[in-house]
Amino acid sequence: MRRIILNKAFKGCKKLEADIMLKDRFIATVVYNRNPIFPVDINTIERLVIEKLPSLKGKSFEICFVD
């Protein structure tokens, strides 16, 4: 199960930075470039994380958006 932690207002953001955590340990920071007209799609962000960090495939990781 993946857990998403949202601490940032997404309205108007073109670039989101997400910290990836695995068992309460920091793994990496992933940058997600988006168009602010469209809503944030969590599934797209999960696919981006797995594409950039293929070792996390099938593991329970957390995506934390911070200010």
Predicted model as a PDB file, atoms N, CA, C, CB and O in Angstrom, pLDDT in the B-factor column:
MODEL        1                                                                  
ATOM      1  N   MET A   1       0.840  -1.184   0.000  1.00 47.00           N  
ATOM      2  CA  MET A   1       0.000   0.000   0.000  1.00 47.00           C  
ATOM      3  C   MET A   1       0.885   1.246   0.000  1.00 47.00           C  
ATOM      4  CB  MET A   1      -0.956  -0.002   1.221  1.00 47.00           C  
ATOM      5  O   MET A   1       1.848   1.330   0.763  1.00 47.00           O  
ATOM      6  N   ARG A   2       0.563   2.190  -0.838  1.00 60.00           N  
ATOM      7  CA  ARG A   2       1.318   3.437  -0.906  1.00 60.00           C  
ATOM      8  C   ARG A   2       0.574   4.514  -0.151  1.00 60.00           C  
ATOM      9  CB  ARG A   2       1.560   3.865  -2.368  1.00 60.00           C  
ATOM     10  O   ARG A   2      -0.653   4.599  -0.217  1.00 60.00           O  
ATOM     11  N   ARG A   3       1.310   5.327   0.557  1.00 64.00           N  
ATOM     12  CA  ARG A   3       0.714   6.407   1.330  1.00 64.00           C  
ATOM     13  C   ARG A   3       1.143   7.729   0.718  1.00 64.00           C  
ATOM     14  CB  ARG A   3       1.122   6.325   2.829  1.00 64.00           C  
ATOM     15  O   ARG A   3       2.317   7.913   0.398  1.00 64.00           O  
ATOM     16  N   ILE A   4       0.206   8.647   0.553  1.00 60.00           N  
ATOM     17  CA  ILE A   4       0.478   9.952  -0.021  1.00 60.00           C  
ATOM     18  C   ILE A   4       0.295  10.990   1.080  1.00 60.00           C  
ATOM     19  CB  ILE A   4      -0.453  10.244  -1.246  1.00 60.00           C  
ATOM     20  O   ILE A   4      -0.748  11.020   1.732  1.00 60.00           O  
ATOM     21  N   ILE A   5       1.289  11.837   1.292  1.00 59.00           N  
ATOM     22  CA  ILE A   5       1.206  12.894   2.294  1.00 59.00           C  
ATOM     23  C   ILE A   5       1.219  14.220   1.558  1.00 59.00           C  
ATOM     24  CB  ILE A   5       2.379  12.805   3.332  1.00 59.00           C  
ATOM     25  O   ILE A   5       2.196  14.556   0.888  1.00 59.00           O  
ATOM     26  N   LEU A   6       0.137  14.974   1.682  1.00 58.00           N  
ATOM     27  CA  LEU A   6       0.002  16.242   0.978  1.00 58.00           C  
ATOM     28  C   LEU A   6       0.091  17.388   1.981  1.00 58.00           C  
ATOM     29  CB  LEU A   6      -1.335  16.300   0.193  1.00 58.00           C  
ATOM     30  O   LEU A   6      -0.788  17.542   2.828  1.00 58.00           O  
ATOM     31  N   ASN A   7       1.142  18.186   1.889  1.00 54.00           N  
ATOM     32  CA  ASN A   7       1.314  19.328   2.770  1.00 54.00           C  
ATOM     33  C   ASN A   7       1.390  20.633   1.984  1.00 54.00           C  
ATOM     34  CB  ASN A   7       2.564  19.153   3.615  1.00 54.00           C  
ATOM     35  O   ASN A   7       1.771  21.665   2.538  1.00 54.00           O  
ATOM     36  N   LYS A   8       1.040  20.603   0.733  1.00 55.00           N  
ATOM     37  CA  LYS A   8       1.235  21.761  -0.125  1.00 55.00           C  
ATOM     38  C   LYS A   8      -0.034  22.044  -0.926  1.00 55.00           C  
ATOM     39  CB  LYS A   8       2.431  21.541  -1.068  1.00 55.00           C  
ATOM     40  O   LYS A   8      -0.703  21.119  -1.387  1.00 55.00           O  
ATOM     41  N   ALA A   9      -0.356  23.305  -1.085  1.00 56.00           N  
ATOM     42  CA  ALA A   9      -1.469  23.683  -1.949  1.00 56.00           C  
ATOM     43  C   ALA A   9      -0.978  23.601  -3.390  1.00 56.00           C  
ATOM     44  CB  ALA A   9      -2.009  25.124  -1.606  1.00 56.00           C  
ATOM     45  O   ALA A   9       0.035  24.209  -3.735  1.00 56.00           O  
ATOM     46  N   PHE A  10      -1.683  22.859  -4.227  1.00 58.00           N  
ATOM     47  CA  PHE A  10      -1.228  22.605  -5.587  1.00 58.00           C  
ATOM     48  C   PHE A  10      -1.688  23.664  -6.579  1.00 58.00           C  
ATOM     49  CB  PHE A  10      -1.707  21.262  -6.036  1.00 58.00           C  
ATOM     50  O   PHE A  10      -1.220  23.677  -7.717  1.00 58.00           O  
ATOM     51  N   LYS A  11      -2.567  24.526  -6.188  1.00 59.00           N  
ATOM     52  CA  LYS A  11      -3.120  25.487  -7.128  1.00 59.00           C  
ATOM     53  C   LYS A  11      -2.028  26.433  -7.623  1.00 59.00           C  
ATOM     54  CB  LYS A  11      -4.267  26.280  -6.477  1.00 59.00           C  
ATOM     55  O   LYS A  11      -1.383  27.119  -6.830  1.00 59.00           O  
ATOM     56  N   GLY A  12      -1.831  26.463  -8.910  1.00 64.00           N  
ATOM     57  CA  GLY A  12      -0.869  27.354  -9.523  1.00 64.00           C  
ATOM     58  C   GLY A  12       0.559  26.840  -9.563  1.00 64.00           C  
ATOM     59  O   GLY A  12       1.431  27.518 -10.106  1.00 64.00           O  
ATOM     60  N   CYS A  13       0.824  25.675  -9.011  1.00 70.00           N  
ATOM     61  CA  CYS A  13       2.187  25.126  -9.010  1.00 70.00           C  
ATOM     62  C   CYS A  13       2.483  24.473 -10.352  1.00 70.00           C  
ATOM     63  CB  CYS A  13       2.371  24.103  -7.861  1.00 70.00           C  
ATOM     64  O   CYS A  13       1.709  23.645 -10.830  1.00 70.00           O  
ATOM     65  N   LYS A  14       3.597  24.845 -10.952  1.00 78.00           N  
ATOM     66  CA  LYS A  14       4.016  24.216 -12.196  1.00 78.00           C  
ATOM     67  C   LYS A  14       5.000  23.090 -11.942  1.00 78.00           C  
ATOM     68  CB  LYS A  14       4.630  25.242 -13.126  1.00 78.00           C  
ATOM     69  O   LYS A  14       5.136  22.178 -12.758  1.00 78.00           O  
ATOM     70  N   LYS A  15       5.681  23.154 -10.817  1.00 81.00           N  
ATOM     71  CA  LYS A  15       6.688  22.151 -10.494  1.00 81.00           C  
ATOM     72  C   LYS A  15       6.472  21.688  -9.051  1.00 81.00           C  
ATOM     73  CB  LYS A  15       8.132  22.720 -10.692  1.00 81.00           C  
ATOM     74  O   LYS A  15       6.498  22.494  -8.121  1.00 81.00           O  
ATOM     75  N   LEU A  16       6.261  20.392  -8.879  1.00 81.00           N  
ATOM     76  CA  LEU A  16       6.078  19.824  -7.553  1.00 81.00           C  
ATOM     77  C   LEU A  16       7.286  18.975  -7.205  1.00 81.00           C  
ATOM     78  CB  LEU A  16       4.779  18.990  -7.478  1.00 81.00           C  
ATOM     79  O   LEU A  16       7.781  18.213  -8.035  1.00 81.00           O  
ATOM     80  N   GLU A  17       7.753  19.107  -5.987  1.00 84.00           N  
ATOM     81  CA  GLU A  17       8.839  18.276  -5.510  1.00 84.00           C  
ATOM     82  C   GLU A  17       8.271  17.311  -4.479  1.00 84.00           C  
ATOM     83  CB  GLU A  17       9.994  19.135  -4.911  1.00 84.00           C  
ATOM     84  O   GLU A  17       7.594  17.719  -3.536  1.00 84.00           O  
ATOM     85  N   ALA A  18       8.552  16.039  -4.669  1.00 85.00           N  
ATOM     86  CA  ALA A  18       8.039  15.008  -3.775  1.00 85.00           C  
ATOM     87  C   ALA A  18       9.197  14.216  -3.185  1.00 85.00           C  
ATOM     88  CB  ALA A  18       7.062  14.072  -4.520  1.00 85.00           C  
ATOM     89  O   ALA A  18      10.085  13.762  -3.907  1.00 85.00           O  
ATOM     90  N   ASP A  19       9.177  14.055  -1.877  1.00 89.00           N  
ATOM     91  CA  ASP A  19      10.160  13.208  -1.219  1.00 89.00           C  
ATOM     92  C   ASP A  19       9.624  11.786  -1.189  1.00 89.00           C  
ATOM     93  CB  ASP A  19      10.479  13.718   0.218  1.00 89.00           C  
ATOM     94  O   ASP A  19       8.461  11.564  -0.852  1.00 89.00           O  
ATOM     95  N   ILE A  20      10.462  10.829  -1.539  1.00 92.00           N  
ATOM     96  CA  ILE A  20      10.079   9.423  -1.548  1.00 92.00           C  
ATOM     97  C   ILE A  20      10.673   8.776  -0.305  1.00 92.00           C  
ATOM     98  CB  ILE A  20      10.561   8.701  -2.857  1.00 92.00           C  
ATOM     99  O   ILE A  20      11.878   8.848  -0.065  1.00 92.00           O  
ATOM    100  N   MET A  21       9.807   8.142   0.478  1.00 91.00           N  
ATOM    101  CA  MET A  21      10.216   7.508   1.729  1.00 91.00           C  
ATOM    102  C   MET A  21       9.906   6.013   1.654  1.00 91.00           C  
ATOM    103  CB  MET A  21       9.498   8.164   2.949  1.00 91.00           C  
ATOM    104  O   MET A  21       8.883   5.604   1.104  1.00 91.00           O  
ATOM    105  N   LEU A  22      10.794   5.219   2.208  1.00 91.00           N  
ATOM    106  CA  LEU A  22      10.596   3.769   2.289  1.00 91.00           C  
ATOM    107  C   LEU A  22      10.913   3.358   3.720  1.00 91.00           C  
ATOM    108  CB  LEU A  22      11.503   2.988   1.246  1.00 91.00           C  
ATOM    109  O   LEU A  22      12.051   3.472   4.174  1.00 91.00           O  
ATOM    110  N   LYS A  23       9.893   2.879   4.423  1.00 89.00           N  
ATOM    111  CA  LYS A  23      10.030   2.490   5.835  1.00 89.00           C  
ATOM    112  C   LYS A  23      10.621   3.624   6.663  1.00 89.00           C  
ATOM    113  CB  LYS A  23      10.909   1.236   5.964  1.00 89.00           C  
ATOM    114  O   LYS A  23      11.586   3.426   7.401  1.00 89.00           O  
ATOM    115  N   ASP A  24      10.035   4.814   6.537  1.00 88.00           N  
ATOM    116  CA  ASP A  24      10.447   6.016   7.274  1.00 88.00           C  
ATOM    117  C   ASP A  24      11.879   6.448   6.991  1.00 88.00           C  
ATOM    118  CB  ASP A  24      10.290   5.783   8.745  1.00 88.00           C  
ATOM    119  O   ASP A  24      12.481   7.147   7.806  1.00 88.00           O  
ATOM    120  N   ARG A  25      12.433   6.049   5.860  1.00 93.00           N  
ATOM    121  CA  ARG A  25      13.762   6.484   5.440  1.00 93.00           C  
ATOM    122  C   ARG A  25      13.656   7.226   4.114  1.00 93.00           C  
ATOM    123  CB  ARG A  25      14.727   5.277   5.316  1.00 93.00           C  
ATOM    124  O   ARG A  25      12.945   6.808   3.200  1.00 93.00           O  
ATOM    125  N   PHE A  26      14.377   8.332   4.035  1.00 93.00           N  
ATOM    126  CA  PHE A  26      14.401   9.123   2.810  1.00 93.00           C  
ATOM    127  C   PHE A  26      15.146   8.360   1.724  1.00 93.00           C  
ATOM    128  CB  PHE A  26      15.058  10.501   3.057  1.00 93.00           C  
ATOM    129  O   PHE A  26      16.248   7.860   1.948  1.00 93.00           O  
ATOM    130  N   ILE A  27      14.531   8.274   0.535  1.00 92.00           N  
ATOM    131  CA  ILE A  27      15.155   7.595  -0.602  1.00 92.00           C  
ATOM    132  C   ILE A  27      15.624   8.606  -1.650  1.00 92.00           C  
ATOM    133  CB  ILE A  27      14.172   6.591  -1.234  1.00 92.00           C  
ATOM    134  O   ILE A  27      16.786   8.585  -2.058  1.00 92.00           O  
ATOM    135  N   ALA A  28      14.726   9.487  -2.083  1.00 93.00           N  
ATOM    136  CA  ALA A  28      15.065  10.447  -3.137  1.00 93.00           C  
ATOM    137  C   ALA A  28      14.024  11.555  -3.191  1.00 93.00           C  
ATOM    138  CB  ALA A  28      15.170   9.742  -4.507  1.00 93.00           C  
ATOM    139  O   ALA A  28      12.961  11.469  -2.576  1.00 93.00           O  
ATOM    140  N   THR A  29      14.357  12.595  -3.943  1.00 92.00           N  
ATOM    141  CA  THR A  29      13.404  13.657  -4.256  1.00 92.00           C  
ATOM    142  C   THR A  29      13.110  13.580  -5.746  1.00 92.00           C  
ATOM    143  CB  THR A  29      13.957  15.075  -3.854  1.00 92.00           C  
ATOM    144  O   THR A  29      14.026  13.541  -6.567  1.00 92.00           O  
ATOM    145  N   VAL A  30      11.839  13.560  -6.086  1.00 89.00           N  
ATOM    146  CA  VAL A  30      11.410  13.482  -7.484  1.00 89.00           C  
ATOM    147  C   VAL A  30      10.693  14.780  -7.833  1.00 89.00           C  
ATOM    148  CB  VAL A  30      10.479  12.239  -7.732  1.00 89.00           C  
ATOM    149  O   VAL A  30       9.844  15.250  -7.075  1.00 89.00           O  
ATOM    150  N   VAL A  31      11.035  15.355  -8.975  1.00 88.00           N  
ATOM    151  CA  VAL A  31      10.396  16.583  -9.444  1.00 88.00           C  
ATOM    152  C   VAL A  31       9.347  16.211 -10.485  1.00 88.00           C  
ATOM    153  CB  VAL A  31      11.446  17.583 -10.037  1.00 88.00           C  
ATOM    154  O   VAL A  31       9.624  15.469 -11.427  1.00 88.00           O  
ATOM    155  N   TYR A  32       8.138  16.739 -10.298  1.00 83.00           N  
ATOM    156  CA  TYR A  32       7.022  16.471 -11.196  1.00 83.00           C  
ATOM    157  C   TYR A  32       6.612  17.792 -11.844  1.00 83.00           C  
ATOM    158  CB  TYR A  32       5.816  15.812 -10.432  1.00 83.00           C  
ATOM    159  O   TYR A  32       6.081  18.676 -11.171  1.00 83.00           O  
ATOM    160  N   ASN A  33       6.855  17.927 -13.140  1.00 84.00           N  
ATOM    161  CA  ASN A  33       6.442  19.110 -13.893  1.00 84.00           C  
ATOM    162  C   ASN A  33       5.022  18.897 -14.383  1.00 84.00           C  
ATOM    163  CB  ASN A  33       7.408  19.393 -15.085  1.00 84.00           C  
ATOM    164  O   ASN A  33       4.701  17.863 -14.969  1.00 84.00           O  
ATOM    165  N   ARG A  34       4.179  19.884 -14.138  1.00 81.00           N  
ATOM    166  CA  ARG A  34       2.774  19.727 -14.493  1.00 81.00           C  
ATOM    167  C   ARG A  34       2.201  21.022 -15.033  1.00 81.00           C  
ATOM    168  CB  ARG A  34       1.968  19.262 -13.289  1.00 81.00           C  
ATOM    169  O   ARG A  34       2.780  22.097 -14.877  1.00 81.00           O  
ATOM    170  N   ASN A  35       1.055  20.892 -15.669  1.00 79.00           N  
ATOM    171  CA  ASN A  35       0.297  22.036 -16.139  1.00 79.00           C  
ATOM    172  C   ASN A  35      -0.713  22.382 -15.056  1.00 79.00           C  
ATOM    173  CB  ASN A  35      -0.404  21.743 -17.513  1.00 79.00           C  
ATOM    174  O   ASN A  35      -1.535  21.533 -14.709  1.00 79.00           O  
ATOM    175  N   PRO A  36      -0.687  23.608 -14.500  1.00 76.00           N  
ATOM    176  CA  PRO A  36      -1.590  23.943 -13.396  1.00 76.00           C  
ATOM    177  C   PRO A  36      -3.069  23.963 -13.774  1.00 76.00           C  
ATOM    178  CB  PRO A  36      -1.218  25.272 -12.843  1.00 76.00           C  
ATOM    179  O   PRO A  36      -3.921  24.057 -12.891  1.00 76.00           O  
ATOM    180  N   ILE A  37      -3.391  23.876 -15.057  1.00 79.00           N  
ATOM    181  CA  ILE A  37      -4.790  23.852 -15.475  1.00 79.00           C  
ATOM    182  C   ILE A  37      -5.443  22.520 -15.084  1.00 79.00           C  
ATOM    183  CB  ILE A  37      -4.901  24.082 -17.002  1.00 79.00           C  
ATOM    184  O   ILE A  37      -6.624  22.474 -14.741  1.00 79.00           O  
ATOM    185  N   PHE A  38      -4.663  21.447 -15.140  1.00 76.00           N  
ATOM    186  CA  PHE A  38      -5.204  20.119 -14.873  1.00 76.00           C  
ATOM    187  C   PHE A  38      -4.959  19.712 -13.423  1.00 76.00           C  
ATOM    188  CB  PHE A  38      -4.584  19.090 -15.824  1.00 76.00           C  
ATOM    189  O   PHE A  38      -3.971  20.137 -12.825  1.00 76.00           O  
ATOM    190  N   PRO A  39      -5.841  18.896 -12.850  1.00 75.00           N  
ATOM    191  CA  PRO A  39      -5.652  18.455 -11.466  1.00 75.00           C  
ATOM    192  C   PRO A  39      -4.473  17.488 -11.339  1.00 75.00           C  
ATOM    193  CB  PRO A  39      -6.927  17.790 -10.946  1.00 75.00           C  
ATOM    194  O   PRO A  39      -4.045  16.868 -12.312  1.00 75.00           O  
ATOM    195  N   VAL A  40      -3.966  17.382 -10.115  1.00 75.00           N  
ATOM    196  CA  VAL A  40      -2.852  16.470  -9.843  1.00 75.00           C  
ATOM    197  C   VAL A  40      -3.382  15.041  -9.885  1.00 75.00           C  
ATOM    198  CB  VAL A  40      -2.182  16.781  -8.457  1.00 75.00           C  
ATOM    199  O   VAL A  40      -4.361  14.718  -9.214  1.00 75.00           O  
ATOM    200  N   ASP A  41      -2.739  14.192 -10.669  1.00 78.00           N  
ATOM    201  CA  ASP A  41      -3.124  12.790 -10.781  1.00 78.00           C  
ATOM    202  C   ASP A  41      -2.106  11.953 -10.011  1.00 78.00           C  
ATOM    203  CB  ASP A  41      -3.209  12.341 -12.282  1.00 78.00           C  
ATOM    204  O   ASP A  41      -0.958  11.819 -10.436  1.00 78.00           O  
ATOM    205  N   ILE A  42      -2.522  11.398  -8.890  1.00 81.00           N  
ATOM    206  CA  ILE A  42      -1.628  10.629  -8.031  1.00 81.00           C  
ATOM    207  C   ILE A  42      -1.094   9.396  -8.757  1.00 81.00           C  
ATOM    208  CB  ILE A  42      -2.351  10.213  -6.748  1.00 81.00           C  
ATOM    209  O   ILE A  42       0.059   9.018  -8.549  1.00 81.00           O  
ATOM    210  N   ASN A  43      -1.900   8.768  -9.595  1.00 85.00           N  
ATOM    211  CA  ASN A  43      -1.439   7.592 -10.336  1.00 85.00           C  
ATOM    212  C   ASN A  43      -0.291   7.941 -11.282  1.00 85.00           C  
ATOM    213  CB  ASN A  43      -2.597   6.977 -11.127  1.00 85.00           C  
ATOM    214  O   ASN A  43       0.637   7.150 -11.452  1.00 85.00           O  
ATOM    215  N   THR A  44      -0.350   9.108 -11.889  1.00 85.00           N  
ATOM    216  CA  THR A  44       0.735   9.551 -12.768  1.00 85.00           C  
ATOM    217  C   THR A  44       2.013   9.766 -11.971  1.00 85.00           C  
ATOM    218  CB  THR A  44       0.344  10.845 -13.504  1.00 85.00           C  
ATOM    219  O   THR A  44       3.102   9.421 -12.429  1.00 85.00           O  
ATOM    220  N   ILE A  45       1.882  10.331 -10.793  1.00 85.00           N  
ATOM    221  CA  ILE A  45       3.052  10.563  -9.949  1.00 85.00           C  
ATOM    222  C   ILE A  45       3.651   9.234  -9.491  1.00 85.00           C  
ATOM    223  CB  ILE A  45       2.677  11.431  -8.729  1.00 85.00           C  
ATOM    224  O   ILE A  45       4.873   9.087  -9.452  1.00 85.00           O  
ATOM    225  N   GLU A  46       2.802   8.265  -9.145  1.00 89.00           N  
ATOM    226  CA  GLU A  46       3.300   6.936  -8.762  1.00 89.00           C  
ATOM    227  C   GLU A  46       4.060   6.286  -9.919  1.00 89.00           C  
ATOM    228  CB  GLU A  46       2.131   6.026  -8.319  1.00 89.00           C  
ATOM    229  O   GLU A  46       5.121   5.696  -9.713  1.00 89.00           O  
ATOM    230  N   ARG A  47       3.519   6.394 -11.134  1.00 90.00           N  
ATOM    231  CA  ARG A  47       4.208   5.828 -12.305  1.00 90.00           C  
ATOM    232  C   ARG A  47       5.548   6.530 -12.539  1.00 90.00           C  
ATOM    233  CB  ARG A  47       3.318   5.947 -13.567  1.00 90.00           C  
ATOM    234  O   ARG A  47       6.532   5.884 -12.900  1.00 90.00           O  
ATOM    235  N   LEU A  48       5.587   7.848 -12.334  1.00 89.00           N  
ATOM    236  CA  LEU A  48       6.825   8.600 -12.490  1.00 89.00           C  
ATOM    237  C   LEU A  48       7.877   8.128 -11.481  1.00 89.00           C  
ATOM    238  CB  LEU A  48       6.561  10.106 -12.324  1.00 89.00           C  
ATOM    239  O   LEU A  48       9.047   7.966 -11.826  1.00 89.00           O  
ATOM    240  N   VAL A  49       7.456   7.912 -10.244  1.00 90.00           N  
ATOM    241  CA  VAL A  49       8.386   7.454  -9.205  1.00 90.00           C  
ATOM    242  C   VAL A  49       8.937   6.079  -9.563  1.00 90.00           C  
ATOM    243  CB  VAL A  49       7.686   7.410  -7.822  1.00 90.00           C  
ATOM    244  O   VAL A  49      10.141   5.848  -9.449  1.00 90.00           O  
ATOM    245  N   ILE A  50       8.076   5.166  -9.994  1.00 92.00           N  
ATOM    246  CA  ILE A  50       8.519   3.817 -10.353  1.00 92.00           C  
ATOM    247  C   ILE A  50       9.402   3.843 -11.600  1.00 92.00           C  
ATOM    248  CB  ILE A  50       7.308   2.898 -10.583  1.00 92.00           C  
ATOM    249  O   ILE A  50      10.323   3.037 -11.727  1.00 92.00           O  
ATOM    250  N   GLU A  51       9.121   4.767 -12.519  1.00 93.00           N  
ATOM    251  CA  GLU A  51       9.961   4.902 -13.710  1.00 93.00           C  
ATOM    252  C   GLU A  51      11.358   5.407 -13.336  1.00 93.00           C  
ATOM    253  CB  GLU A  51       9.303   5.859 -14.726  1.00 93.00           C  
ATOM    254  O   GLU A  51      12.357   4.914 -13.861  1.00 93.00           O  
ATOM    255  N   LYS A  52      11.430   6.386 -12.434  1.00 92.00           N  
ATOM    256  CA  LYS A  52      12.723   6.943 -12.031  1.00 92.00           C  
ATOM    257  C   LYS A  52      13.455   6.043 -11.045  1.00 92.00           C  
ATOM    258  CB  LYS A  52      12.529   8.317 -11.419  1.00 92.00           C  
ATOM    259  O   LYS A  52      14.686   6.006 -11.038  1.00 92.00           O  
ATOM    260  N   LEU A  53      12.707   5.312 -10.207  1.00 92.00           N  
ATOM    261  CA  LEU A  53      13.302   4.434  -9.198  1.00 92.00           C  
ATOM    262  C   LEU A  53      12.708   3.034  -9.340  1.00 92.00           C  
ATOM    263  CB  LEU A  53      13.065   4.993  -7.757  1.00 92.00           C  
ATOM    264  O   LEU A  53      11.852   2.653  -8.542  1.00 92.00           O  
ATOM    265  N   PRO A  54      13.137   2.266 -10.327  1.00 94.00           N  
ATOM    266  CA  PRO A  54      12.529   0.957 -10.581  1.00 94.00           C  
ATOM    267  C   PRO A  54      12.714  -0.051  -9.443  1.00 94.00           C  
ATOM    268  CB  PRO A  54      13.102   0.384 -11.839  1.00 94.00           C  
ATOM    269  O   PRO A  54      11.998  -1.051  -9.386  1.00 94.00           O  
ATOM    270  N   SER A  55      13.656   0.198  -8.546  1.00 92.00           N  
ATOM    271  CA  SER A  55      13.843  -0.725  -7.421  1.00 92.00           C  
ATOM    272  C   SER A  55      12.683  -0.662  -6.432  1.00 92.00           C  
ATOM    273  CB  SER A  55      15.150  -0.416  -6.699  1.00 92.00           C  
ATOM    274  O   SER A  55      12.561  -1.539  -5.578  1.00 92.00           O  
ATOM    275  N   LEU A  56      11.827   0.360  -6.530  1.00 90.00           N  
ATOM    276  CA  LEU A  56      10.685   0.486  -5.628  1.00 90.00           C  
ATOM    277  C   LEU A  56       9.439  -0.240  -6.133  1.00 90.00           C  
ATOM    278  CB  LEU A  56      10.365   1.942  -5.416  1.00 90.00           C  
ATOM    279  O   LEU A  56       8.425  -0.279  -5.437  1.00 90.00           O  
ATOM    280  N   LYS A  57       9.502  -0.804  -7.311  1.00 90.00           N  
ATOM    281  CA  LYS A  57       8.344  -1.492  -7.878  1.00 90.00           C  
ATOM    282  C   LYS A  57       7.925  -2.649  -6.970  1.00 90.00           C  
ATOM    283  CB  LYS A  57       8.660  -2.007  -9.304  1.00 90.00           C  
ATOM    284  O   LYS A  57       8.730  -3.521  -6.644  1.00 90.00           O  
ATOM    285  N   GLY A  58       6.666  -2.642  -6.574  1.00 88.00           N  
ATOM    286  CA  GLY A  58       6.130  -3.691  -5.722  1.00 88.00           C  
ATOM    287  C   GLY A  58       6.356  -3.456  -4.237  1.00 88.00           C  
ATOM    288  O   GLY A  58       5.917  -4.257  -3.412  1.00 88.00           O  
ATOM    289  N   LYS A  59       7.036  -2.370  -3.884  1.00 90.00           N  
ATOM    290  CA  LYS A  59       7.293  -2.064  -2.476  1.00 90.00           C  
ATOM    291  C   LYS A  59       6.338  -0.988  -1.997  1.00 90.00           C  
ATOM    292  CB  LYS A  59       8.753  -1.619  -2.267  1.00 90.00           C  
ATOM    293  O   LYS A  59       5.771  -0.239  -2.792  1.00 90.00           O  
ATOM    294  N   SER A  60       6.172  -0.922  -0.697  1.00 89.00           N  
ATOM    295  CA  SER A  60       5.280   0.056  -0.094  1.00 89.00           C  
ATOM    296  C   SER A  60       6.068   1.315   0.243  1.00 89.00           C  
ATOM    297  CB  SER A  60       4.597  -0.521   1.170  1.00 89.00           C  
ATOM    298  O   SER A  60       6.738   1.376   1.274  1.00 89.00           O  
ATOM    299  N   PHE A  61       5.987   2.321  -0.627  1.00 89.00           N  
ATOM    300  CA  PHE A  61       6.706   3.570  -0.397  1.00 89.00           C  
ATOM    301  C   PHE A  61       5.727   4.701  -0.186  1.00 89.00           C  
ATOM    302  CB  PHE A  61       7.640   3.887  -1.567  1.00 89.00           C  
ATOM    303  O   PHE A  61       4.547   4.590  -0.520  1.00 89.00           O  
ATOM    304  N   GLU A  62       6.227   5.799   0.376  1.00 88.00           N  
ATOM    305  CA  GLU A  62       5.404   6.980   0.634  1.00 88.00           C  
ATOM    306  C   GLU A  62       5.866   8.109  -0.270  1.00 88.00           C  
ATOM    307  CB  GLU A  62       5.478   7.403   2.128  1.00 88.00           C  
ATOM    308  O   GLU A  62       7.057   8.258  -0.540  1.00 88.00           O  
ATOM    309  N   ILE A  63       4.906   8.906  -0.735  1.00 87.00           N  
ATOM    310  CA  ILE A  63       5.186  10.090  -1.527  1.00 87.00           C  
ATOM    311  C   ILE A  63       4.780  11.288  -0.678  1.00 87.00           C  
ATOM    312  CB  ILE A  63       4.425  10.066  -2.912  1.00 87.00           C  
ATOM    313  O   ILE A  63       3.603  11.447  -0.357  1.00 87.00           O  
ATOM    314  N   CYS A  64       5.741  12.128  -0.312  1.00 85.00           N  
ATOM    315  CA  CYS A  64       5.482  13.266   0.581  1.00 85.00           C  
ATOM    316  C   CYS A  64       5.733  14.562  -0.178  1.00 85.00           C  
ATOM    317  CB  CYS A  64       6.376  13.194   1.859  1.00 85.00           C  
ATOM    318  O   CYS A  64       6.848  14.821  -0.632  1.00 85.00           O  
ATOM    319  N   PHE A  65       4.688  15.372  -0.309  1.00 78.00           N  
ATOM    320  CA  PHE A  65       4.825  16.691  -0.926  1.00 78.00           C  
ATOM    321  C   PHE A  65       5.026  17.689   0.192  1.00 78.00           C  
ATOM    322  CB  PHE A  65       3.576  17.061  -1.806  1.00 78.00           C  
ATOM    323  O   PHE A  65       4.199  17.789   1.098  1.00 78.00           O  
ATOM    324  N   VAL A  66       6.121  18.430   0.132  1.00 68.00           N  
ATOM    325  CA  VAL A  66       6.438  19.377   1.196  1.00 68.00           C  
ATOM    326  C   VAL A  66       6.575  20.772   0.623  1.00 68.00           C  
ATOM    327  CB  VAL A  66       7.725  18.970   1.928  1.00 68.00           C  
ATOM    328  O   VAL A  66       6.779  20.950  -0.578  1.00 68.00           O  
ATOM    329  N   ASP A  67       6.461  21.761   1.501  1.00 61.00           N  
ATOM    330  CA  ASP A  67       6.602  23.163   1.086  1.00 61.00           C  
ATOM    331  C   ASP A  67       8.035  23.507   0.838  1.00 61.00           C  
ATOM    332  CB  ASP A  67       6.026  24.098   2.127  1.00 61.00           C  
ATOM    333  O   ASP A  67       8.344  24.644   0.482  1.00 61.00           O  
TER     334      ASP A  67                                                      
ENDMDL                                                                          
END                                                                             
